[in-house]
Amino acid sequence: MALILAFLGVLPLFLPSYYTGLFSLMFIFAIFAMSLDILQGYTGLPSLGHAAFFGTSAYMVGILNVKIFKACNFGVELIAGILAAAVVASIFGLIVLRSKEVYLLMILMASSMMLWGIAFKWRSVTGGDDGLPGISRPDLRFIHWDLGSTTHFYYFALLFFIVSAALMYLVVHSSFGHTLLGIRESETRMRSLGYNIWLQKYIAFNVSAIFAGLAGVLLAYYNGFVGPSELHLVTSAEVLIMVILGGAGTLFGPAIGAGIIIFIKTFVSGYTEHWMIILGALYMATIMFAPQGVYRLFKQLFRK
């Protein structure tokens, strides 16, 4: 882990700015994918609506930045974006966590698409299908960081990735995290031991949404724009593929999956418009030859 962090620390010294920016995007989606893994991998709650929290926080940043402050107020926007995601999760959790399996999946998907519809139609606030362009990045020149610089934004995103990964690691390895694993394996057994299953799921749902909201805040600053696509079903499906591809229940596996998906979307789509076919083939190959994800496959090869 120390070698990986050292490598990431010096990487911008050897990469052109385009690739440095691409790694920043990978860090953002790695946080997003790891947040879903708390639900998918550790609690056993599949979700096709995780973009609801991701997009809500991004829109909160965009509205405050563009329409209210007319400039970046980083502290307020960061807190407001994360709180917006948490509030949405608190409301959705009261509804969806009464369901199970495919019903849970469908209700989450419908809830996310409802927010997408609001963002698409409420033009006076969200900008409609045009979105909200012109989001300015935080001004951190007091610590000699100009986030207009690709390299400085890279370190900004890397810092949040490291902090988020460390916090999520502490969550999943705590007694609470072990409780989630118990719920994933056998709800009946955990209930017989006296655990409040619904409450544990509800807390996990909100913790997952908070980290997804953080990723949404960072994406709004990265793109300088937020649009309805951040709330769309496609975004939820992409992050779910990242988790499965990397390895659900491994925490760091989804970060690898996020890097692979972003790489394919960026590079392969530049050469062919049929990049989704390649992505689908990769996904099927993973299911056939590494059904537990590439992270576990790497660990097995490393042991050998």
C-alpha positions, 0 to 999 in steps of 0.5 A: 500500500505504501508503494502504491501511494508513493507511485500515485504521489509521483505519477503527475511528474511523468504524465502529460496533463491529459492523463493526469486529469484522467487519473483524477476522474478515476479517483472520483469514481473509485470513491463512488464505486467503493461507497456502493460496495458497502451496500452491494458487497458488505450488506448484500443490498444490490442497487440500481439507483446509487446515482441518486446520491451522486447526482443530488450532491453534484446538483447541490454544488452546482446550484450553490456555486452558479446560482446563489454564491456566483463563486465557489464557497468550498466549505459550504458547498462540500457540507451541503452536497454531502448533507443533500445526499444524506437527506435523500438517502434518509428518505429513500431508505425509509421506503425501499429497505422494507423490500428485498431482492428484485423489488428493492432493486426496482424501487431504488431504480425508480426513485433515482429516475424520479430525481432524474426527471425532476432535474430534467424538467425543472429548468429554472433551478437545474437548467434542464437538459442543458445542466448547470455549466460554469461551476468554479473550482475551490480557491486554495491558493492560501496553501499554494494550490491552484485547482485550475491546474490539472496537477494540483487538482490531481492531488486534491482528488487523491487526498479525498480518495485516500481519506475516504478509502481509510474511513470506509476501511475503518467502517467495514472492519469495525464491529458494525462492518462485521454485523453487515457481513452477518446480515449479508450471510444470514438475516435470520441468524442475526435477527435471532442474535438480537440485532435490529436488521432494518436499522443496521441496513438503514445506517449502511444505506446512509453511510454509503450515500454520504461517500457517494455524495462526496464523489458527486461534489468532486465530480462537479468541480472536476467537470465544472458542469452538472447535468441530468446524466449524473442521476441517470440509470446508466450511471447507476449501472456503470458503478454497479459494473465497477463493483462487480468487475473489481470484486464485491465485498473487497472495498479496494476491488471496486476502485480497480474496477472504476479505473478499468471502466474509466480507461475503457470509456476514455481510450477505446471510445476514441477509436470506436463507437462500439466500445460498449461491446468491448465493455460487455465482453470484458464483463462476461469474461470476468463473470466466466473466469474471475466471478469474484472480481479481478481484485481477488484474481490479482491476490491469488496470482500474487500468492502463487 
